[in-house]
């Protein structure tokens, strides 16, 4: 039996457009390196799982967008909502 061709995203051409580069600014670096850590300090495993699941929902929803700045803004909003 032959394998059928799949349209899986992981099998899409591996061409990388080098002209489309995401440059992370210092405040974004702080978001991922410090704010998310402090926002989740003391979380139980279950709460961490919910937090990560929410972040992954955002990333998945925006997976087809070339400009990831809106994705990062959404991740920042969710994280900062925990710090209040």
C-alpha positions as CSV (number, residue, x, y, z in Angstrom):
1,X,0.0,0.0,0.0
2,X,1.4,3.4,-1.0
3,X,1.7,6.3,1.4
4,X,-0.7,9.0,0.5
5,X,0.7,12.5,0.2
6,X,0.0,14.7,3.2
7,X,-0.5,18.4,3.4
8,X,0.9,18.6,6.9
9,X,2.4,21.9,7.8
10,X,5.6,20.1,8.9
11,X,6.0,18.9,5.3
12,X,5.8,22.4,3.7
13,X,8.8,23.5,1.8
14,X,11.7,24.4,4.0
15,X,12.4,27.6,2.1
16,X,13.3,30.4,4.5
17,X,12.9,34.0,3.4
18,X,15.9,35.7,5.0
19,X,14.4,39.1,4.3
20,X,11.7,38.5,6.8
21,X,13.4,38.6,10.1
22,X,11.8,39.1,13.6
23,X,14.0,41.4,15.7
24,X,13.2,41.1,19.4
25,X,13.6,44.3,21.3
26,X,14.9,44.4,24.9
27,X,11.4,44.8,26.3
28,X,10.3,41.6,24.5
29,X,13.4,39.8,25.8
30,X,12.3,40.9,29.3
31,X,8.8,39.6,28.7
32,X,10.0,36.1,28.0
33,X,12.9,36.1,30.4
34,X,11.5,37.9,33.4
35,X,7.9,38.9,33.3
36,X,6.5,35.4,32.5
37,X,8.7,33.9,35.2
38,X,7.5,36.5,37.9
39,X,3.9,36.3,36.7
40,X,3.8,32.5,37.3
41,X,5.9,32.4,40.4
42,X,4.3,30.1,43.0
43,X,1.9,28.6,40.4
44,X,0.9,25.0,40.8
45,X,1.6,22.6,38.0
46,X,-2.0,22.8,37.0
47,X,-2.0,26.6,36.8
48,X,1.2,26.5,34.8
49,X,-0.4,24.1,32.4
50,X,-3.4,26.5,31.9
51,X,-1.0,29.4,31.4
52,X,1.1,27.6,28.8
53,X,-2.1,26.3,27.1
54,X,-3.4,29.9,26.7
55,X,0.0,31.0,25.3
56,X,-0.1,28.1,22.8
57,X,-3.6,29.0,21.7
58,X,-2.4,32.4,20.8
59,X,0.6,31.1,18.9
60,X,-1.5,28.5,17.1
61,X,-4.2,31.1,16.1
62,X,-1.5,33.4,14.6
63,X,0.6,30.6,13.0
64,X,-0.1,31.8,9.5
65,X,0.8,35.4,10.1
66,X,4.1,36.6,8.8
67,X,4.3,39.5,11.2
68,X,4.6,38.0,14.7
69,X,4.6,41.4,16.5
70,X,0.8,41.1,17.0
71,X,1.3,37.6,18.5
72,X,4.0,38.9,20.8
73,X,1.6,41.8,21.9
74,X,-1.1,39.2,22.7
75,X,1.4,37.1,24.7
76,X,2.4,40.2,26.6
77,X,-1.2,41.2,27.3
78,X,-2.0,37.7,28.8
79,X,1.2,37.8,30.9
80,X,0.7,41.3,32.2
81,X,-2.9,40.4,33.1
82,X,-1.4,37.9,35.6
83,X,0.8,40.6,37.2
84,X,-2.2,42.8,38.2
